[in-house]
């Protein structure tokens, strides 16, 4: 029966939803896992192109959380981590062991790696593998005697199965990730790739970008090879935050089938490093940045997205190009904030 037909046959008045007056409501503090960045129940995307060090960042975060160690100067509430290393489980285990030896050599960390892919974006497997993820979270919480703090899916595409990244498969995966995070109070992080057409966006259906509480992307300084993870979206904090690090090659105690020594990489935090800032290459981006810097020198310190659109048109840019220009300047770190207020992260000297 149609829901509207059901309402017509019910004689009693419909029951209203509960509504709490803001003067009487008690604000609940966020149960943060990483101070100011990640909290229980969050959905997080860690984004980067192939070879940009996505897995190294995810492994480093996992070691910090499982060890309760400071993450880029931020306090961490430690606890078990379940890492679904679906794409390259052997590499994840090797890097995790190296990172553990570097940061917590004598400790047993509650860091677990699952070597198979949970197909939560595959129509035939979503419900089954979502339930298996929840069961794994509960099992490891029981084993360790404390709640799991973080679940990582590396990579998102390996969890799609036959699901469509640009349609129902992504929607199913995002909804499953949100349910897992909400029902278990665990932060769920997905490792993913940026959009090919928009470097500030995420590849595939837009439901992921909308569902994320935090999105971290990455860039590399051409001269020093120092890498920067930039917060391009934060539901609870400030966008524009930058975390700098480098990847160091390390020899491991293993040889390949030819008897040669093998190596891997570990992430090293660079808390005091200030990356050089490349000017954008695109002509439209250069013109937009020059205009915003000019306006900043006259005393304008922030703009709405609508204001930037008007400024762009005033210097001859086509309206249709402005969203891409804003996204590109955001991903490059020059702009941060919301559509209501965008600010230059690197203001020019007056």
Protein Blocks (a to p, Z undefined) as FASTA:
>chain_A
ZZklmmmmpmbdcdddddddfklpccdddddfbghiacghiacdddddehilmmmmmmmm
mmmmmnopaeehiacddddddddffklmmlmmmmmmmmmmmmmmmbccdbdcdfbdcdfk
bfklmmmmmmmmmmmmmmmmmmnopacfbdcdddfklmnomacfklmmmmmmmmmmmmmm
mmnopacdddddddfklmkbcehjfklmmmpmbdcdddddfklopacdddfbdfkbcehi
acdddddddddddddfkopacddddddddfkbccdddddfblklmmmmmmmmmmmmnopa
bdcfklmmmmmmmnopafklmmmmmmmmmmnopagcdfklccdfbdcdZZ
